[in-house]
Structures are given as C-alpha cells and as structure tokens.
C-alpha cells in the first residue's frame, strides 16, 4: 500500500481522524478497511507493511479504538497495540533480518471480564467469517508453536508470465512472530460479530462489547447452530459534552 493515490487517501484519513478526535460529541473512533495490517492466517495474503508504515502511526496519534478488516476469511482478534518493534521479522526464504514494523502489544493477558482500556492501544479485528475453502486450523505457527504471521514488505509489481490484464500479487516475503495475536478461530470459517454500545453516563465510562458467534460445522456439515466464540469489551471515559 504505497503511492497509489499520491498520498490523497492518507491525507483524507488523517484529516478525518483529527476532526473526529477534536469533536467533543464523539467518543469512539472506529476504522473499517479491507486489507489487513495484523493477520496471521496461513492461507491469507499476509499483513501489509505499507499499512503499518503509513496508517498505524495515525491510529496511535489520534487514538483509534478499533480497526475492522475483512480480506482474510477467518476471525482473528489482536491484543491492544501501540507502536512497533523494529527488525523483528525475517526473510521468508533466506532467514535474514527484515523490518516488518511488528505491532507492539500493550497487554497480553485477558483482563477480568475481557474489559480492555481502549485509551492504551488499538484492537484489530479480522471479521472475514463469510466462509473459506482453506483448512481452518492452518494459521501460521513458529517452531515453538506460537502464532506466526506472513508480512508483505515489498511493493507489488506485475508477476512475469501472468495473463495480460490480470493482476497477480507476489507472495508475502517475510515472517514475524505474531506476538500481537490474541484469539484465532480454528473451528469455523463462518461467523457473525454483534456489537453493543453502552454510551454510559456523564462523568463515567462508555463501552463497546463485541460478541463473535461462529457457525460450528458450517464449512462441512451445516447445522444452522451458532455458538459464542469470543467476547471482548473495550471501555474509556466519556467526553464531557458542553452544556447547550
């Protein structure tokens, strides 16, 4: 994700985020985008360093609470992240050190009641639960069995031998330990995320609760049965609105 709009998209994004952060009537800033910055799906396209480099600093600067993505056909939730670790990746072929701008988790333990303070970092959600033909349990793993992610660090270029007029994207070129990954659904490629907003009261907190329900067996023998797979709550102090 580099240079396709000459910076216009990023300028629009920063202006929009800045305006939202300055608006006392807005408590929550939620970004929806297609391509993933944090994904450890083994069969997906990989996390995009271009997004990490260009947009994640904006998410930090303007206090984005939640990022919703699709693209990869699974469910994955990150820990709250803020900033990055440098030179934490390695080349997928040669193993040499690569700077993937590995997102840095600020929390790596589920708090009581699954309630996170969203002022500390941004949670990224992959909500691609529309089904997948790939094996569900094949997320990336490192030698120790911990989550591992593919990362696209080089700009995409046309692939030699591709059909004229057909865009073919090169494979992700780097790997990193996905220390930011908190929850991954290996049971079902289908699911529904339900969000509930509690606006709270003056002087108190506001919160958003996500409940993700996956359709057990939907990929092979659909039953129409959904089960609660993940619950997460993000909370923060309400903005004090001026009296009118």
Order of alpha helices (4+ residues) and beta strands (2+ residues): alpha-beta-beta-alpha-beta-beta-beta-beta-beta-beta-beta-beta-beta-beta-beta-beta-beta-beta
